Amino acid sequence: MSGLSFDIAASGTDDAPAPDARQVLEALDEVRRRIRAHAGDIEVVSISADREVTLAFTGTCVACPAQAMTVGAAVLPAVEKLAGVRTVSVQGMTVSPASVRRIRAMFG
């Protein structure tokens, strides 16, 4: 399935091992509570040895026009706090990477 990838590796994470799915879900706990209120969710699809975390929206979030806002303002900031994450991919994203970059710039 196609999607978008975002490089998020922070300095100092080059030697850290990839997080496991439980750690990613814990980092996304607050985000997931908010999107579940809209009959959606986000799940961990996989975590590669190259430290790429692949996520996917489920439920009503699959075709939501607010995907870019959710990813840029909530998902990426939550996951980038985890040591060992180099890239975050979101399967089935229906927005442009430029949109997510603008949202990230607006929300810091």
Backbone hydrogen bonds, N-H to C=O, Kabsch-Sander energy under -0.5 kcal/mol:
donor,donor_aa,acceptor,acceptor_aa,energy
4,L,90,V,-1.7
6,F,88,V,-2.8
8,I,86,R,-2.5
9,A,86,R,-1.4
13,T,10,A,-1.5
16,A,13,T,-0.7
24,V,20,D,-1.9
25,L,21,A,-2.8
26,E,22,R,-2.3
27,A,23,Q,-2.1
28,L,24,V,-1.6
29,D,26,E,-1.2
32,R,28,L,-3.2
33,R,29,D,-2.1
34,R,30,E,-1.7
35,I,31,V,-2.4
36,R,32,R,-2.1
37,A,33,R,-0.9
38,H,35,I,-1.2
39,A,36,R,-2.0
40,G,35,I,-1.8
41,D,58,T,-1.3
43,E,56,A,-2.7
45,V,43,E,-0.6
45,V,54,T,-3.0
46,S,54,T,-1.5
48,S,52,E,-2.3
51,R,48,S,-1.8
53,V,51,R,-0.6
53,V,87,T,-2.9
54,T,46,S,-3.0
54,T,52,E,-0.6
55,L,53,V,-0.5
55,L,89,S,-3.3
56,A,43,E,-1.9
57,F,91,Q,-0.6
58,T,41,D,-2.6
60,T,39,A,-2.1
61,C,58,T,-1.4
62,V,59,G,-1.6
63,A,60,T,-0.6
64,C,61,C,-0.8
67,Q,64,C,-1.4
70,T,66,A,-2.5
71,V,67,Q,-3.0
72,G,68,A,-2.8
73,A,69,M,-2.6
74,A,70,T,-1.4
75,V,70,T,-2.5
76,L,71,V,-2.6
78,A,74,A,-1.5
79,V,75,V,-2.5
80,E,76,L,-2.6
81,K,78,A,-0.6
82,L,79,V,-1.9
85,V,82,L,-1.1
86,R,51,R,-2.8
86,R,84,G,-0.6
87,T,51,R,-1.5
88,V,6,F,-2.7
89,S,53,V,-3.0
90,V,4,L,-2.8
91,Q,55,L,-3.1
91,Q,89,S,-0.5
92,G,2,S,-4.1
93,M,90,V,-1.1
100,V,96,S,-1.5
101,R,97,P,-2.4
102,R,98,A,-2.3
103,I,99,S,-2.1
104,R,100,V,-2.7
105,A,101,R,-2.2
106,M,102,R,-2.0
107,F,103,I,-2.2
108,G,104,R,-0.9
